[in-house]
């Protein structure tokens, strides 16, 4: 209707002046301290990426990180925990958020997500997956992981040479996904090569490169290739010019939510479709230990734990360690070279 378009444009003008609003049309300003999360250049709705340094944005170094502002405004200590928010509903473009609120059309895009009902103490729970990494962690063993770079061509010989060098010294090997935002062989393909060689593989999946549809497809691909571990990361921003459009349909927290919901219920959360043989990956996440201020990524990790019952950290020891009642594996951005592979100098949490 014409009046709705007029209202939408008037609202967009006023809210842009007051809140730097980017008109997502499903307003969550009440839950984010009147700071719009959509002003984040990556559009992240659940906390900052790992590229935040000295409170500044990774993509635009002249801007303060939106999520630092949100956390600071919501709590003097900066440790507030906003509720988990879903991705925006793109069907509401060019509509009024006021109208959407009163009609309820925006409810799916602004209502906090329900969490899977799973046990708090996962160390005493039965194994959830076929992952040997999960078995090792739950047995109380110290665990080391590293990564090898997925090739930028269809030739896997160099990658496999590096993988065979490190395989005996590490419990699992992660295959990178489009490192630095540049094209490479997909991580599920590289991880499948590792599995075929008898190596416990971790497939890496980045929100930078995935829609929800392609994300679920990668989980299914991993399942078919017997890749039982998935590391979900938001992904760094491509620095080249001209800068290509990057996806960020989800952030890493939403990826964990979708994957865990599918694993626990057998239903794809965003479509409601049930799968006869759903993927059951052992899930991991990572934070950057050098991100500042440190409290913001830690709070975001707590939000991820609320959804997927994981807790973790990345340090510089190279060993996975017990953190409360949870075990962890993850990756530090500070990496050292091991004959062409890049060693993960840390551990973080996985479920």
N, C-alpha and C positions, 0 to 999 in steps of 0.2 A: 504494500500500500504506500501511496505517495507520502502520507503524513509520517509514516514510520521511517522513510528515508530521510526526510527533513529532520526528524528527531535524532536519528543516528548521526547525521553530519554535525548537528548542533552540539550534541553530547561529545562527539569526538573532538571538536574544537575546544570546548570548555575544559574537558578532562586532560587534553594535551597541555594546555596552559598550566593547569593546577598540578598534575601528577606525571607529566611527560608520558601520558597514556598512548599506547600503540593500537588501541581498538581491537582487542581480542574478542570482544562482545560477550564474554562470560566473566564478569568482573570478580576478582579475588582480592581487591585492595583491602578489604576489611581483615583478611587473614595474613596479609604481608606488610602491615604497618603503613598502609597508604603509599607504598612504593610498588610500581608495576613490575612484576618479574619479566614481562614481555619486552621491557627495554633492554634486557640482556641481549647482546648481539647474537647469541646462540639461541635465545628464546627459552632458556632453561627455567622450569617451573619448580624445581625442587633442590635449590642450593647451587653453589658455584661449581665450575669446572676446576680441574687441577692446575690451571694456568694462572690463577690469581697470585700475584706477587706484590707485596707492599700495598695491599688493598686495591690494586689497579687491575683493570680488565686485560685479559690476554689478547683479545681481538683489537680493541682500541685502547692504546696505552694512555690516552688523555682522559679516560673516564674511570671513575671509581667503580669497582665491582658492584653491580646492582645488589647482589646477595649479601655483600658486606654491609651495605646500607640497610637492607631489610633486617638482618640479624641485630645490628646495632640499634636500630629504631625500636625493635620489639622488646629488647632487653638491655638494660644498662651493662650487664655483664657480657652481652653478645652471645649468650648460650640459649636463646629462645629456640624452640623447635616448632616451626609452622607445620600445620597438618599436611600430609602427603596429598599432592594435587595431581589430577590426571592431565593428559595432553588436551590442548584446546580443540573444540569442535569447529572445524573449518566450514561447516554448513551454515554457521551464524555470521558469516562475513556480510558487511553492509547492513547490519541490523542494529537495533538499539539494545544496549545491555539492560537498560531500565525495563523495556518491554519484555526482554527475554527473562528477566528476573520474575516479573509479575505473572508471566504465562508459564514459567517453569521450563522453558525451552533450553535454558542454559544449565539445568541442574546437573547433567552428566559432566559438564566441563568445569564446574566450580565446586562440586561436592567432594570432600575428602574420600579417598579410596578405602574400601574395606580390605582388611588384612587377612591372609589365610590363617586358619586356626590350627597352628602347629605347636609342638612342644617347645618350651623355653630351653630346656637342657638337652641340646642335641648330642652331647657326648655320651649320654646313656641311652639315647634312642637307637633303634635298629638302623642299619645302613639304609640310606634313602636312594642310593644309586649304585651302578656297577663300577664306579670309579675306584681305582686302586689308591688314588690320592686321598679320597675320603676315608678309606680303610686305614691308611697309614696315619692320618691325622687323628682319627678316633681311637687308634691304638695307643696314642700318647707319644708317638715317635717324633723326633725332630725331622722336619721336612725341608728340603731345598728344591727350589724351582729355578729355571732359567729360561731364556727365550732365544729363538733363532729367527732370522728375518725371512719372511716369505719372499720368494724370488720375484723379480720384476719381469721375468719371462717364463716360458713353460719348461725351462731347464731346472730341475730340482737337484742336480748332482752336487752343487756346492753347498746348498742347504743341508742335504743329507750327510755330507762329509762332516759339517760342523756338528750336526745333531749326534752323529755316532761318536764324536769326540767327547761330548759332554754327557751322553746318556748314562754312563756308568757312575757318574758323580752326582747326579741329580735324580730326584724322585719323579719329576714331570718336566716336560719341555713345552713352552708356549710358542705358538706360531703367530707372528705379528699380523696385523690387519692394516694394509694400506698405510704404512709408516709415514708420518709427516703429511698425511693427506694425499700421498702420491699413489698412482695405480700400481698394483702388484697382483700376484695370484691370490685369490681369496684364502683367508685363514682356514676355513673348513677343508679346502682342498689340500693345503699344506699339512694340516693336522692329520688328515687321512693318510698321507704319505708316512708320517711319523708312526701312526698306529700300525700300518702295514709292516714297518720295520721293527715292531715289537717295543716301541717307546710309548710310555704314558704321555698322551698329548693333551694340551689345553688349547682350545680354539678361542681366539680373541675376537670380540664383536664390539664395534664402535658405533655409538649413536650418531656420530658425524655422518656415517655412510648408510644408515638404515632407516627405512620406514618400518612401521609395525609389521606390515605384511612380509617384507624381506627378512626381518628379524626372526619371525616365527619360522620362515622357510630355512634360514641358516640353522636354527635349532633342530629342525627335522633332518636336514642334510647331515649334521653331526651325528644324530641318532642313527641314521642309516649306515654311516661309516664307522660306527662304534667309537666315536670320539665322545668320551663321557664327562669332559670338563669344559666349562665355558667361563671365560673372564669377560665381564661386562664393563666397558669404560666409555666415558662420554666422548673422548677423542680430542686431540689438539686441533687448532684451527690451521687450515692451509695458509701458508704465508706468501705464496706466489702471486704475481699479478699478470693478467687480470685474475682476480680472485673468483674461483668457481663457487656456485651456490652449494652450500652444505646442508644436510638434511635436518638433523636434530629434531626429528619427529618425537623423540623421547630423549631423556637423559639416562644416565646409567642406573639411577634409582628406579625409574619406570621400566627399564629393561629387566631389572631383577624382579620387579613386581610381575610383569607379564610372564617371565620364564617360570617363576615359582608358582604362580597361579595355575599355569598349564601343567606343571609337574604334579601338583598336589590334587588338582581337580579333574584333569584331563580335558579341560575346556579352555578355548582361546578367550581370554578376558575381554578383548575389545570387539569380538564378533559374536561370542556366545556359542560358537560351533564346538561340538564335542569330537574328540579324536579317539579312535579305537586303540591306537598304540602311541600315546603321547611321548615326546622326548622327556627324559628324566636326567638332565645334566646336573653335575655337581657345580654349584654356582660360586663365582668369585667376583670380588670388586677390588678397587685400589684407590688409595688417596696419595697425593703428592706430599711427602714429609717436609718439603721446602716451601710449600704454599703458605703465604702469610696474609692476614693473621691466622694463626694455627687453629683457633677455636672454630672457625667457620666450616672447614672441611670435616672436622671432628663431629660437629653437630650434624652435618649432612650424613656422615657415616652412621650416626645413631638413628637417623631417619631410615636409612637402608636396612638397618638391623630390625627396626620395628616392622618393616614389610616382609623381609626374607629371613629374619632370625639369624643374621650374621653379624659378627663383630670382628674388626680387624685393624691392622695398621701396617704401614710399611716402614721398616727401619733399615739399618745398614749392616746387619749381621749376616744376612744370607740364610738364616734359619727360621723356620716356622716355630712359633712358641705358643704356649697356652695363654689365653687372655680371658681371665675369669673362667667360665665353664665352656668357652668356645675355642676352636682352633682356627688357624688362618693360613691362607697363602695369598699373596698378591705381589705387586710389582713396584719397585722404586724407579723413579725416572732417572736417578743417578745410576748408571749401568757401567760395567767394565767389560772389556772385550775378552772373549775366550775363543781364540782362533776364528774370528768372524761372527761368533754368536755374542749376544749381549746378555750378561748375567743379571738376573733379578736379584738385587741386593737387599731383599727384604722378605717379609711375610705379612699377610693380611688375612681377612676372614672370608671363609667360603662356606656355603651350605649347599 
